[in-house]
Amino acid sequence: MAGASDRELKELQARELSGKGFTGAVAKGPPGQFIVTRYTRPGLSGTDDHVVQYSFPITTTMYRLICIAPAAEVEKYKPLFAHVAASFTPLRPGGTQ
């Protein structure tokens, strides 16, 4: 899983050229292990946004949940981000819901 975490981090850094402060970690939750990547990037309003990407490798599919909040207010949103990630349920293989 550490290798997958490194790949996710490198892919994000390549895609988000104006991003900074990238960190990645492996966490454990109801769907199993997942990757949490955090970074800051310029936001549309001219201030920085804090981005948290949760990546869930489930069999052959990588699910990504991306949460964004103004960097100055990220502490207010952290519990909400964690709740959304904890409530993630992947589709059953071959399912449509």
Buried (B, 14 or more C-beta within 10 A) or exposed (E): EEEBBEBBBEEBBEEBEEBEEBEBEEEEBEBEEBBBBBBBBBBEEEEBBBBBBBBBBBEEEEBEBEBBBBBEEBEEBEEEBBEBBEEBEEEEEEEEE
